[in-house]
Amino acid sequence: MELSEAFLLDQIPLVRRAVVPTTLKQAYAAASLVIDKEPILSVESAKANRGRIIQWAVDLAFEKLVDSGQFGVDRCWRLFERPTGRYLEVLFSHSVLTISQVAHPDKQPRDVKFRRNKRLTSQISMEFMREDLGEWNGAPHILLLHGHQTLDFAHLAIPHPRHSEGFQHRSPNLMLMAHSVPQSEVPMEETDVEAVMTLKEEIDRLRRDNE
Protein backbone atom coordinates (compact mmCIF):
# COMPACT_ATOMS: atom_id res chain seq x y z
CA MET A 1 0.00 0.00 0.00
CA GLU A 2 1.32 3.45 -0.91
CA LEU A 3 1.95 5.74 2.05
CA SER A 4 -0.57 8.29 0.74
CA GLU A 5 -3.30 5.61 0.66
CA ALA A 6 -2.38 4.34 4.13
CA PHE A 7 -2.34 7.88 5.53
CA LEU A 8 -5.77 8.65 4.06
CA LEU A 9 -7.14 5.40 5.54
CA ASP A 10 -5.68 6.34 8.92
CA GLN A 11 -7.22 9.81 8.87
CA ILE A 12 -10.61 8.79 7.44
CA PRO A 13 -11.24 5.04 7.92
CA LEU A 14 -14.07 3.23 6.17
CA VAL A 15 -16.41 3.61 9.13
CA ARG A 16 -16.13 7.41 8.74
CA ARG A 17 -16.33 7.34 4.95
CA ALA A 18 -19.64 5.47 5.15
CA VAL A 19 -21.47 8.62 6.29
CA VAL A 20 -20.35 10.70 3.30
CA PRO A 21 -22.75 9.35 0.61
CA THR A 22 -25.86 9.82 2.73
CA THR A 23 -24.77 13.30 3.82
CA LEU A 24 -24.17 14.38 0.23
CA LYS A 25 -27.49 12.90 -0.95
CA GLN A 26 -29.36 14.78 1.76
CA ALA A 27 -27.57 18.02 0.87
CA TYR A 28 -28.31 17.70 -2.85
CA ALA A 29 -31.96 16.91 -2.06
CA ALA A 30 -32.20 19.95 0.22
CA ALA A 31 -30.72 22.17 -2.50
CA SER A 32 -33.22 20.84 -5.06
CA LEU A 33 -36.09 21.48 -2.66
CA VAL A 34 -35.03 25.10 -2.14
CA ILE A 35 -34.59 25.67 -5.87
CA ASP A 36 -37.96 24.09 -6.74
CA LYS A 37 -39.86 26.07 -4.11
CA GLU A 38 -38.32 29.49 -4.78
CA PRO A 39 -39.57 31.13 -8.02
CA ILE A 40 -36.61 33.54 -8.13
CA LEU A 41 -34.28 30.58 -8.60
CA SER A 42 -36.21 29.33 -11.64
CA VAL A 43 -35.25 32.24 -13.91
CA GLU A 44 -32.63 31.56 -16.59
CA SER A 45 -30.04 33.83 -14.98
CA ALA A 46 -30.27 31.83 -11.75
CA LYS A 47 -30.03 28.36 -13.28
CA ALA A 48 -26.30 28.71 -13.89
CA ASN A 49 -25.87 29.21 -10.14
CA ARG A 50 -27.47 25.91 -9.11
CA GLY A 51 -24.03 24.68 -8.11
CA ARG A 52 -23.72 27.52 -5.60
CA ILE A 53 -26.92 26.44 -3.83
CA ILE A 54 -25.62 22.87 -3.76
CA GLN A 55 -22.32 24.12 -2.31
CA TRP A 56 -24.10 25.93 0.54
CA ALA A 57 -26.26 22.89 1.28
CA VAL A 58 -23.20 20.62 1.36
CA ASP A 59 -21.33 23.02 3.66
CA LEU A 60 -24.27 23.08 6.07
CA ALA A 61 -24.60 19.30 6.00
CA PHE A 62 -20.92 18.79 6.84
CA GLU A 63 -21.02 21.45 9.54
CA LYS A 64 -23.75 19.41 11.23
CA LEU A 65 -21.89 16.14 10.61
CA VAL A 66 -18.72 17.44 12.28
CA ASP A 67 -20.67 18.94 15.18
CA SER A 68 -22.39 15.58 15.73
CA GLY A 69 -19.00 13.88 16.16
CA GLN A 70 -19.41 11.60 13.14
CA PHE A 71 -16.76 13.16 10.90
CA GLY A 72 -13.52 14.94 11.78
CA VAL A 73 -12.52 16.38 15.13
CA ASP A 74 -13.34 20.06 14.51
CA ARG A 75 -14.16 22.59 11.80
CA CYS A 76 -13.44 26.20 10.94
CA TRP A 77 -14.13 28.77 8.24
CA ARG A 78 -11.21 30.31 6.36
CA LEU A 79 -11.08 33.38 4.16
CA PHE A 80 -10.17 32.95 0.50
CA GLU A 81 -6.93 34.69 -0.39
CA ARG A 82 -8.58 37.70 -2.09
CA PRO A 83 -10.80 37.59 0.08
CA THR A 84 -14.05 36.95 -1.76
CA GLY A 85 -15.71 34.74 0.82
CA ARG A 86 -15.03 31.82 3.12
CA TYR A 87 -14.57 28.08 2.75
CA LEU A 88 -15.10 25.25 5.22
CA GLU A 89 -12.19 23.27 6.65
CA VAL A 90 -12.80 19.97 8.41
CA LEU A 91 -9.96 19.15 10.79
CA PHE A 92 -8.65 15.65 11.44
CA SER A 93 -5.86 14.64 13.80
CA HIS A 94 -3.05 15.19 11.29
CA SER A 95 -4.74 16.65 8.20
CA VAL A 96 -7.21 19.21 6.91
CA LEU A 97 -10.08 18.48 4.50
CA THR A 98 -11.79 20.88 2.12
CA ILE A 99 -14.81 20.15 -0.08
CA SER A 100 -14.97 20.86 -3.81
CA GLN A 101 -17.74 20.44 -6.36
CA VAL A 102 -16.05 19.47 -9.62
CA ALA A 103 -17.07 18.40 -13.11
CA HIS A 104 -14.30 15.80 -13.54
CA PRO A 105 -13.24 13.58 -10.61
CA ASP A 106 -9.92 12.69 -12.26
CA LYS A 107 -8.65 16.29 -12.13
CA GLN A 108 -7.79 18.58 -9.25
CA PRO A 109 -10.09 21.56 -8.64
CA ARG A 110 -9.05 24.77 -10.38
CA ASP A 111 -5.69 26.09 -9.27
CA VAL A 112 -6.62 28.97 -6.96
CA LYS A 113 -4.09 30.29 -4.47
CA PHE A 114 -5.46 28.80 -1.25
CA ARG A 115 -5.47 25.31 -2.80
CA ARG A 116 -1.99 25.86 -4.21
CA ASN A 117 -0.67 26.64 -0.74
CA LYS A 118 -2.37 23.57 0.74
CA ARG A 119 -1.12 21.34 -2.08
CA LEU A 120 2.46 22.16 -1.18
CA THR A 121 1.94 20.64 2.29
CA SER A 122 0.58 17.38 0.89
CA GLN A 123 3.70 15.55 -0.25
CA ILE A 124 2.91 12.22 1.40
CA SER A 125 6.04 10.14 0.89
CA MET A 126 8.96 8.90 2.92
CA GLU A 127 11.02 11.66 1.27
CA PHE A 128 8.81 14.10 3.21
CA MET A 129 10.74 13.17 6.36
CA ARG A 130 14.11 13.83 4.73
CA GLU A 131 13.43 17.06 2.86
CA ASP A 132 14.04 20.62 4.00
CA LEU A 133 10.48 21.90 3.81
CA GLY A 134 11.33 25.51 4.57
CA GLU A 135 8.23 27.30 5.81
CA TRP A 136 5.61 25.03 7.40
CA ASN A 137 2.23 25.80 5.85
CA GLY A 138 0.09 23.40 7.84
CA ALA A 139 -1.07 19.80 7.96
CA PRO A 140 -1.47 17.68 4.80
CA HIS A 141 -4.50 18.50 2.67
CA ILE A 142 -7.32 16.08 1.79
CA LEU A 143 -9.95 16.88 -0.83
CA LEU A 144 -13.54 15.67 -0.84
CA LEU A 145 -14.57 15.88 -4.50
CA HIS A 146 -18.22 15.56 -5.48
CA GLY A 147 -20.62 16.49 -8.19
CA HIS A 148 -21.21 18.11 -10.38
CA GLN A 149 -24.82 19.15 -11.05
CA THR A 150 -25.89 15.60 -10.32
CA LEU A 151 -24.36 13.50 -7.57
CA ASP A 152 -22.60 10.89 -9.69
CA PHE A 153 -19.41 10.60 -7.68
CA ALA A 154 -17.64 11.43 -4.43
CA HIS A 155 -13.95 10.79 -3.82
CA LEU A 156 -11.47 11.47 -1.05
CA ALA A 157 -8.10 12.43 -2.49
CA ILE A 158 -4.67 13.68 -1.53
CA PRO A 159 -3.58 16.17 -4.20
CA HIS A 160 -0.21 15.97 -5.88
CA PRO A 161 1.96 19.03 -5.17
CA ARG A 162 2.03 19.64 -8.94
CA HIS A 163 -1.50 20.53 -10.03
CA SER A 164 -1.17 18.96 -13.48
CA GLU A 165 -0.31 15.53 -12.01
CA GLY A 166 -3.63 15.06 -10.25
CA PHE A 167 -3.56 13.04 -7.07
CA GLN A 168 -1.12 11.04 -4.99
CA HIS A 169 -4.07 8.86 -4.04
CA ARG A 170 -7.80 8.97 -4.73
CA SER A 171 -10.37 6.70 -3.10
CA PRO A 172 -12.89 4.65 -5.08
CA ASN A 173 -16.24 6.33 -5.72
CA LEU A 174 -17.86 6.65 -2.28
CA MET A 175 -21.32 6.82 -3.86
CA LEU A 176 -20.90 3.16 -4.83
CA MET A 177 -19.90 1.90 -1.39
CA ALA A 178 -22.37 0.27 0.97
CA HIS A 179 -24.03 3.01 3.01
CA SER A 180 -24.22 0.87 6.12
CA VAL A 181 -21.34 1.20 8.55
CA PRO A 182 -18.73 -1.52 7.91
CA GLN A 183 -18.54 -3.99 10.78
CA SER A 184 -14.81 -4.46 10.36
CA GLU A 185 -11.94 -3.30 8.24
CA VAL A 186 -9.03 -5.22 6.79
CA PRO A 187 -6.10 -4.10 8.96
CA MET A 188 -3.15 -2.41 7.33
CA GLU A 189 0.15 -4.25 7.05
CA GLU A 190 2.51 -3.62 9.96
CA THR A 191 4.96 -1.82 7.68
CA ASP A 192 2.16 0.51 6.50
CA VAL A 193 1.16 1.26 10.09
CA GLU A 194 4.77 2.05 11.00
CA ALA A 195 5.17 4.35 8.00
CA VAL A 196 1.99 6.26 8.85
CA MET A 197 3.04 6.58 12.50
CA THR A 198 6.43 7.96 11.41
CA LEU A 199 4.72 10.48 9.14
CA LYS A 200 2.34 11.58 11.91
CA GLU A 201 5.24 12.00 14.33
CA GLU A 202 6.98 14.24 11.78
CA ILE A 203 3.81 16.31 11.35
CA ASP A 204 3.62 16.68 15.15
CA ARG A 205 7.26 17.80 15.25
CA LEU A 206 6.68 20.40 12.53
CA ARG A 207 3.64 21.69 14.39
CA ARG A 208 5.66 22.09 17.59
CA ASP A 209 8.55 23.77 15.78
CA ASN A 210 6.22 26.28 14.15
CA GLU A 211 3.97 27.20 17.07
Contacts in CASP RR format, 6 or more apart in sequence:
PFRMAT RR
TARGET T0000
AUTHOR 0000-0000-0000
METHOD contacts of the structure
MODEL  1
MELSEAFLLDQIPLVRRAVVPTTLKQAYAAASLVIDKEPILSVESAKANR
GRIIQWAVDLAFEKLVDSGQFGVDRCWRLFERPTGRYLEVLFSHSVLTIS
QVAHPDKQPRDVKFRRNKRLTSQISMEFMREDLGEWNGAPHILLLHGHQT
LDFAHLAIPHPRHSEGFQHRSPNLMLMAHSVPQSEVPMEETDVEAVMTLK
EEIDRLRRDNE
1 188 0 8 1.000
1 189 0 8 1.000
1 192 0 8 1.000
2 168 0 8 1.000
2 169 0 8 1.000
3 124 0 8 1.000
3 125 0 8 1.000
3 126 0 8 1.000
3 192 0 8 1.000
3 195 0 8 1.000
3 196 0 8 1.000
3 199 0 8 1.000
4 124 0 8 1.000
4 125 0 8 1.000
4 158 0 8 1.000
4 168 0 8 1.000
4 169 0 8 1.000
5 169 0 8 1.000
6 188 0 8 1.000
6 192 0 8 1.000
6 193 0 8 1.000
6 195 0 8 1.000
6 196 0 8 1.000
7 94 0 8 1.000
7 95 0 8 1.000
7 124 0 8 1.000
7 140 0 8 1.000
7 158 0 8 1.000
7 196 0 8 1.000
7 199 0 8 1.000
8 142 0 8 1.000
8 156 0 8 1.000
8 158 0 8 1.000
8 169 0 8 1.000
8 171 0 8 1.000
9 188 0 8 1.000
10 188 0 8 1.000
10 196 0 8 1.000
10 200 0 8 1.000
11 92 0 8 1.000
11 93 0 8 1.000
11 94 0 8 1.000
11 95 0 8 1.000
11 142 0 8 1.000
12 72 0 8 1.000
12 92 0 8 1.000
12 97 0 8 1.000
12 142 0 8 1.000
12 156 0 8 1.000
13 185 0 8 1.000
14 177 0 8 1.000
14 182 0 8 1.000
14 185 0 8 1.000
15 181 0 8 1.000
15 182 0 8 1.000
15 185 0 8 1.000
16 70 0 8 1.000
16 71 0 8 1.000
16 72 0 8 1.000
17 156 0 8 1.000
17 171 0 8 1.000
17 174 0 8 1.000
17 177 0 8 1.000
18 177 0 8 1.000
18 178 0 8 1.000
18 179 0 8 1.000
18 180 0 8 1.000
18 181 0 8 1.000
18 182 0 8 1.000
19 65 0 8 1.000
19 70 0 8 1.000
19 71 0 8 1.000
19 181 0 8 1.000
20 71 0 8 1.000
20 144 0 8 1.000
20 154 0 8 1.000
20 156 0 8 1.000
20 174 0 8 1.000
21 154 0 8 1.000
21 174 0 8 1.000
21 175 0 8 1.000
21 177 0 8 1.000
21 179 0 8 1.000
22 179 0 8 1.000
23 61 0 8 1.000
23 62 0 8 1.000
23 65 0 8 1.000
23 71 0 8 1.000
24 58 0 8 1.000
24 61 0 8 1.000
24 146 0 8 1.000
24 151 0 8 1.000
24 154 0 8 1.000
24 175 0 8 1.000
25 151 0 8 1.000
26 61 0 8 1.000
27 54 0 8 1.000
27 57 0 8 1.000
27 58 0 8 1.000
27 60 0 8 1.000
27 61 0 8 1.000
28 54 0 8 1.000
28 57 0 8 1.000
28 58 0 8 1.000
28 150 0 8 1.000
28 151 0 8 1.000
30 57 0 8 1.000
30 60 0 8 1.000
30 61 0 8 1.000
31 50 0 8 1.000
31 51 0 8 1.000
31 53 0 8 1.000
31 54 0 8 1.000
31 56 0 8 1.000
31 57 0 8 1.000
34 41 0 8 1.000
34 53 0 8 1.000
34 57 0 8 1.000
35 41 0 8 1.000
35 42 0 8 1.000
35 50 0 8 1.000
35 53 0 8 1.000
40 46 0 8 1.000
41 47 0 8 1.000
41 53 0 8 1.000
50 149 0 8 1.000
51 101 0 8 1.000
51 148 0 8 1.000
51 149 0 8 1.000
54 101 0 8 1.000
54 147 0 8 1.000
54 149 0 8 1.000
55 101 0 8 1.000
58 99 0 8 1.000
58 101 0 8 1.000
58 146 0 8 1.000
59 88 0 8 1.000
59 99 0 8 1.000
62 71 0 8 1.000
62 75 0 8 1.000
62 88 0 8 1.000
62 90 0 8 1.000
62 99 0 8 1.000
63 75 0 8 1.000
63 88 0 8 1.000
65 71 0 8 1.000
66 72 0 8 1.000
66 74 0 8 1.000
66 75 0 8 1.000
66 90 0 8 1.000
67 75 0 8 1.000
71 90 0 8 1.000
72 90 0 8 1.000
72 91 0 8 1.000
72 92 0 8 1.000
72 97 0 8 1.000
73 91 0 8 1.000
73 92 0 8 1.000
73 93 0 8 1.000
74 90 0 8 1.000
74 91 0 8 1.000
75 88 0 8 1.000
75 89 0 8 1.000
75 90 0 8 1.000
75 91 0 8 1.000
76 88 0 8 1.000
76 89 0 8 1.000
76 91 0 8 1.000
77 86 0 8 1.000
77 87 0 8 1.000
77 88 0 8 1.000
77 89 0 8 1.000
78 86 0 8 1.000
78 87 0 8 1.000
78 89 0 8 1.000
78 114 0 8 1.000
79 85 0 8 1.000
79 86 0 8 1.000
80 86 0 8 1.000
80 87 0 8 1.000
80 112 0 8 1.000
80 114 0 8 1.000
81 112 0 8 1.000
81 113 0 8 1.000
81 114 0 8 1.000
87 98 0 8 1.000
87 114 0 8 1.000
88 98 0 8 1.000
88 99 0 8 1.000
89 96 0 8 1.000
89 97 0 8 1.000
89 98 0 8 1.000
90 96 0 8 1.000
90 97 0 8 1.000
90 98 0 8 1.000
90 99 0 8 1.000
91 97 0 8 1.000
92 142 0 8 1.000
93 200 0 8 1.000
94 139 0 8 1.000
94 140 0 8 1.000
94 199 0 8 1.000
94 200 0 8 1.000
94 203 0 8 1.000
94 204 0 8 1.000
95 139 0 8 1.000
95 140 0 8 1.000
95 141 0 8 1.000
95 142 0 8 1.000
96 118 0 8 1.000
96 138 0 8 1.000
96 139 0 8 1.000
96 140 0 8 1.000
96 141 0 8 1.000
96 142 0 8 1.000
97 141 0 8 1.000
97 142 0 8 1.000
97 143 0 8 1.000
97 144 0 8 1.000
97 156 0 8 1.000
98 115 0 8 1.000
98 118 0 8 1.000
98 141 0 8 1.000
98 142 0 8 1.000
98 143 0 8 1.000
98 144 0 8 1.000
99 143 0 8 1.000
99 144 0 8 1.000
99 146 0 8 1.000
100 109 0 8 1.000
100 143 0 8 1.000
100 144 0 8 1.000
100 145 0 8 1.000
100 146 0 8 1.000
101 146 0 8 1.000
101 147 0 8 1.000
101 148 0 8 1.000
102 109 0 8 1.000
102 145 0 8 1.000
102 146 0 8 1.000
102 147 0 8 1.000
102 148 0 8 1.000
103 147 0 8 1.000
103 148 0 8 1.000
105 145 0 8 1.000
105 147 0 8 1.000
105 153 0 8 1.000
105 155 0 8 1.000
105 170 0 8 1.000
105 173 0 8 1.000
106 166 0 8 1.000
106 170 0 8 1.000
107 166 0 8 1.000
108 115 0 8 1.000
108 119 0 8 1.000
108 143 0 8 1.000
108 159 0 8 1.000
108 160 0 8 1.000
108 163 0 8 1.000
108 166 0 8 1.000
108 167 0 8 1.000
109 115 0 8 1.000
109 143 0 8 1.000
109 145 0 8 1.000
111 163 0 8 1.000
115 141 0 8 1.000
115 159 0 8 1.000
116 163 0 8 1.000
117 137 0 8 1.000
118 137 0 8 1.000
118 141 0 8 1.000
118 159 0 8 1.000
119 141 0 8 1.000
119 159 0 8 1.000
119 160 0 8 1.000
119 161 0 8 1.000
119 163 0 8 1.000
120 137 0 8 1.000
120 161 0 8 1.000
121 136 0 8 1.000
121 137 0 8 1.000
121 138 0 8 1.000
121 139 0 8 1.000
121 140 0 8 1.000
121 141 0 8 1.000
122 140 0 8 1.000
122 141 0 8 1.000
122 158 0 8 1.000
122 159 0 8 1.000
122 160 0 8 1.000
122 161 0 8 1.000
122 168 0 8 1.000
123 131 0 8 1.000
123 161 0 8 1.000
123 168 0 8 1.000
124 140 0 8 1.000
124 158 0 8 1.000
124 168 0 8 1.000
124 169 0 8 1.000
124 199 0 8 1.000
125 168 0 8 1.000
126 195 0 8 1.000
128 199 0 8 1.000
128 202 0 8 1.000
129 198 0 8 1.000
129 199 0 8 1.000
129 202 0 8 1.000
133 206 0 8 1.000
136 206 0 8 1.000
136 207 0 8 1.000
136 209 0 8 1.000
136 210 0 8 1.000
138 206 0 8 1.000
138 207 0 8 1.000
138 210 0 8 1.000
139 203 0 8 1.000
139 207 0 8 1.000
140 158 0 8 1.000
140 203 0 8 1.000
141 158 0 8 1.000
141 159 0 8 1.000
142 156 0 8 1.000
142 157 0 8 1.000
142 158 0 8 1.000
143 155 0 8 1.000
143 156 0 8 1.000
143 157 0 8 1.000
143 158 0 8 1.000
143 159 0 8 1.000
143 167 0 8 1.000
144 154 0 8 1.000
144 155 0 8 1.000
144 156 0 8 1.000
145 153 0 8 1.000
145 154 0 8 1.000
145 155 0 8 1.000
145 156 0 8 1.000
145 157 0 8 1.000
145 170 0 8 1.000
146 153 0 8 1.000
146 154 0 8 1.000
146 155 0 8 1.000
147 153 0 8 1.000
147 154 0 8 1.000
151 175 0 8 1.000
152 175 0 8 1.000
153 173 0 8 1.000
153 174 0 8 1.000
153 175 0 8 1.000
154 173 0 8 1.000
154 174 0 8 1.000
154 175 0 8 1.000
155 170 0 8 1.000
155 171 0 8 1.000
155 172 0 8 1.000
155 173 0 8 1.000
155 174 0 8 1.000
156 170 0 8 1.000
156 171 0 8 1.000
156 174 0 8 1.000
157 167 0 8 1.000
157 169 0 8 1.000
157 170 0 8 1.000
157 171 0 8 1.000
158 167 0 8 1.000
158 168 0 8 1.000
158 169 0 8 1.000
158 170 0 8 1.000
159 166 0 8 1.000
159 167 0 8 1.000
159 168 0 8 1.000
160 166 0 8 1.000
160 167 0 8 1.000
160 168 0 8 1.000
188 196 0 8 1.000
END
